[in-house]
Amino acid sequence: MKYLKYLLLVIASIVTLSIPLSAQNDIMPVSTEVVTTHSDSVAIAAADAPMEADINIGDSLVEFLDSTGFAMIGRNWKIMIMLLISFLLLYLAIVKKFEPLLLLPIAFGMMLTNLPGAGLFTPELFANGVVHWEGFSHAGLLDYLYLGVKLGIYPCLIFIGVGAMTDFGPLIANPKSLLLGAAAQIGIFATYLGAIALDFLPREAASIGIIGGADGPTAIFLTSKLAPELLGPIAVAAYSYMALVPVIQPPIMRALTTKKERAITMKQLRSVSKSEKIIFPIMVAVIVSLILPAAAPLIGCLMLGNLMRESGVVERLSKTVQNELMNITTIFLGITVGATATADAFLNLKTLMILSMGIIAFGFGSAGGVLLAKFMNLFSKDKINPLIGSAGVSAVPMAARVSQVVGQEENPGNFLLMHAMGPNVAGVIGSAVAAGILLSMLG
C-alpha cells in the first residue's frame, strides 16, 4: 500500500502533462486579473523608457585618448621640457652624484608635479603667498606635504640636524674666522642690489640674493616667506651651485691669490674645551635672537642641534636628529620644493635671470671671503691663507675641502681643512643672520 500511493501520484502527474494546453485552460479557471512577472515588468519599463543613443565606440576611443597625459603634453610643449629637465637633474644626482640627497627628491618632485592630469600639486592653493585652506578638500598629496615648506617647518628641522652634525670647535679656536664667514655673505647683498637694478621686486631680489649664501634650507626658508612663486627655480639654483662648488670656486680662488699666498702654512689650532663647546650654542642663540628676532627660528634650531651634540646627555636625541629626522625631512623637503617647479613658474625669462644671478651671487660670496683674508693679512702677525676665506659660503663641508685641495696643489704639506672649517661653519650662521636681516626688512 505504501508504494501504491506513490505510483498513483506519478500516473496523475503524467496524465496532467499529457493534456494539451488549450484543454488545460478549459479545465482550469482563468482569472481576469493580469499576472505580470518580474521579467515582464522590466521589459515593459524598457519599452516605455526613451531609447538611448547607440554607443559610438570610435568617439569613446577618441575621448579616452584625448584625456591621457600624452595628449595633454601634445597641447602644452612646456610640460615635456620640464620633464626633460627633471630627467637631467636625476642624471646629475644619480650618475654624477651632485648633492644627491636633495637633488634626487627635488628632481623627482619636479617630475611628479609636471605629469599632466595627476593632480598631485595645486599651486592655486598657495597663490599670493597665502594658504587657501578652503580649497584643501580637493588637494593632492604634495599639497599637504608642501605645508611643511610654506609654514617654515622643514628648513628648521633640517637646521636641527645640521647643528647636531656640526663641530664649532675650529670657529671657537679661531674667532677671526667668524669675520671671514661674514664677508662671504657679501654675495647675498650685492646680488640683492643687482636684482633691484634689474627691476625685480625687493622681496624677489632678497630671495635671489640668498642663493649667494650657498645654504639650501636658508634659501628655501626665506623664499617661502618672501617670494614663494620663485621657490622652484631658487631651490634648484641653490642646490645645483652647492654641488658645483669644486667647479666654481677654484678659478676664483686662483685668480684672487698669488702662488705665495696659496702656500701659506697656518699654525695648528688650539684645543677647545667641552665647556666652551656647550656655552657657545647657548650664547649665540640668545645674542643673535635678541639682536635679530627674525633669525631666531633658524639660529635657534641650529644651536639646539649643536647643544644636543656637545652636551653629551641626550645622545639618543642627537643621533635621531642626525639620522632619522634629518632623512625624513630631507625627503619631504626635496619632493615638495621640486613640486613648485611647474612649467608656468619655471620656463620664463625670470627663471633664466635667477639662475644667472645665482651663480654671480655665489661667485661674489666666494671672492668676499678671500679678499677679506688678504686684507686681514696686512695687519696680522700670524698670516691667514686666503684660500680658507672662500669656505665662508656655508656649503659644509665641501667648501672647506676645496680650500684644502687647492692649498695642497701649491704646498703638499699644507693642511687647511680644519682652518677652513672655521669660516665654513661661520657661514652657516652668517647666511641665517643675513636671511633674518632681509626678512625683518621686507617680511
C-alpha positions, 0 to 999 in steps of 0.5 A: 500500500505504501508504494501504491500511493506513490505510483498513483501520484506519478500516473496523475502527474503524467496524465496532467502533462499529457493534456494539451494546453488549450484543454488545460485552460478549459479545465482550469479557471482563468482569472481576469486579473493580469499576472505580470512577472518580474521579467515582464515588468522590466521589459515593459519599463524598457519599452516605455523608457526613451531609447538611448543613443547607440554607443559610438565606440570610435568617439569613446576611443577618441575621448579616452585618448584625448584625456591621457597625459600624452595628449595633454603634453601634445597641447602644452610643449612646456610640460615635456621640457620640464620633464626633460629637465627633471630627467637631467637633474636625476642624471646629475644626482644619480650618475654624477652624484651632485648633492644627491640627497636633495637633488634626487627628491627635488628632481623627482618632485619636479617630475611628479608635479609636471605629469599632466592630469595627476593632480598631485600639486595645486599651486592655486592653493598657495597663490599670493603667498597665502594658504587657501585652506578652503580649497584643501578638500580637493588637494593632492598629496604634495599639497599637504606635504608642501605645508611643511615648506610654506609654514617654515617647518622643514628648513628648521628641522633640517637646521636641527640636524645640521647643528647636531652634525656640526663641530664649532670647535675650529670657529671657537679656536679661531674667532677671526674666522667668524669675520671671514664667514661674514664677508662671504655673505657679501654675495647675498647683498650685492646680488640683492642690489643687482636684482633691484637694478634689474627691476625685480621686486625687493622681496624677489631680489632678497630671495635671489640674493640668498642663493649667494649664501650657498645654504639650501634650507636658508634659501628655501626658508626665506623664499617661502616667506618672501617670494614663494612663486620663485621657490622652484627655480631658487631651490634648484639654483641653490642646490645645483651651485652647492654641488658645483662648488669644486667647479666654481670656486677654484678659478676664483680662488686662483685668480684672487691669490698669488702662488705665495699666498696659496702656500701659506702654512697656518699654525695648528689650532688650539684645543677647545674645551667641552665647556666652551663647546656647550656655552657657545650654542647657548650664547649665540642663540640668545645674542643673535635672537635678541639682536635679530628676532627674525633669525631666531627660528633658524639660529635657534634650531641650529644651536639646539642641534649643536647643544644636543651634540656637545652636551653629551646627555641626550645622545639618543636625541642627537643621533635621531636628529642626525639620522632619522629626522634629518632623512625624513625631512630631507625627503619631504623637503626635496619632493615638495620644493621640486613640486613648485617647479611647474612649467608656468613658474619655471620656463620664463625669462625670470627663471633664466635671470635667477639662475644667472644671478645665482651663480654671480651671487655665489661667485661674489660670496666666494671672492668676499671671503678671500679678499677679506683674508688678504686684507686681514693679512696686512695687519696680522702677525700670524698670516691667514691663507686666503684660500680658507676665506672662500669656505665662508659660503656655508656649503659644509663641508665641501667648501672647506675641502676645496680650500684644502685641495687647492692649498695642497696643489701649491704646498703638499704639506699644507693642511687647511681643512680644519682652518677652513672649517672655521669660516665654513661653519661661520657661514652657516650662521652668517647666511641665517643672520643675513636671511633674518636681516632681509626678512625683518626688512621686507617680511 
